[in-house]
Amino acid sequence: MKVINCCLYSALLLFSVASFSYPADSLHWNHRSILFFAPEKDHYVQEFIKQTLMNGCQLQERDIKTVIITRDGFNQPANFFSADDIRYLEQKYNIATDTHTAILIGKDGLEKYRWGEETNWNYLTELVDSMPLRQKEMSFRQSRCSI
């Protein structure tokens, strides 16, 4: 019996905890996330990468982490998810294989907003800033991001 339990425990450890806990299905998650799914590393992905760099201060201030996953194997951050993890996320969020889909996930682990190829960063920051938890965060500290 101990051997069976040990084997089962070892098998569970083989599965990546990253995808099954991303985002956590709990009441509290330590950051917000944007998952950007694309068929390939194309100009929309390049533009998304460029815009995340340009909006880095706003993303950091709002505790938003970005993840890019493409069907042709480009992932950012690289090697964060295994192929099985990616399949799990695609099923969990019902991602079509031939479209660009971005998903904002809140600190509560729930999907807050979904969009396609192009990101409206002003709308996105306003949406996050309107959330109750973000309102509470903003009451404790002033914005350090300014032009």
C-alpha positions, 0 to 999 in steps of 0.5 A, a space after each residue: 500500500 505504501 508503494 502505491 501511495 508513493 507512486 501516486 504521489 510521485 505521479 501528481 508531482 510530475 504534473 506542472 503546478 503552474 497551469 493548474 494553479 494559474 490563476 489560482 481557483 482560490 479567493 486570493 491570488 497575488 497578482 492580476 494576469 493577462 493571458 494572450 493566446 495567438 496562432 503564431 508569433 505574428 505582428 499582433 504578438 510583436 505589437 502586444 510585446 511592444 505595448 507591454 513594454 511601453 505600459 510597463 509602469 502601469 502594468 507593474 503598478 496594477 500587479 498585472 503579469 503578462 503571459 503570451 502563448 502561441 500555437 507555433 511554440 513561442 511563449 513568454 515567459 519561455 518554458 513557463 508552461 509545458 505543452 500539457 499545461 498549455 492544452 489545459 489552459 486552452 481548454 479551461 478558457 475555451 481558446 479557438 486555435 486560429 484566433 488571437 484571444 487575450 484574457 484579463 484575470 483578476 486577483 480573485 482568479 476569475 476572468 474579468 475581460 476578454 478581447 482579440 488582436 488589439 489591446 485598448 490599454 486605456 480601457 484596460 487600466 480604467 477597467 482594472 482601476 474600477 475594480 473594488 480591490 484596486 480601489 482599495 489599493 489606490 487608497 493606500 498609495 499614489 500613482 508613481 506612473 506619470 508622463 
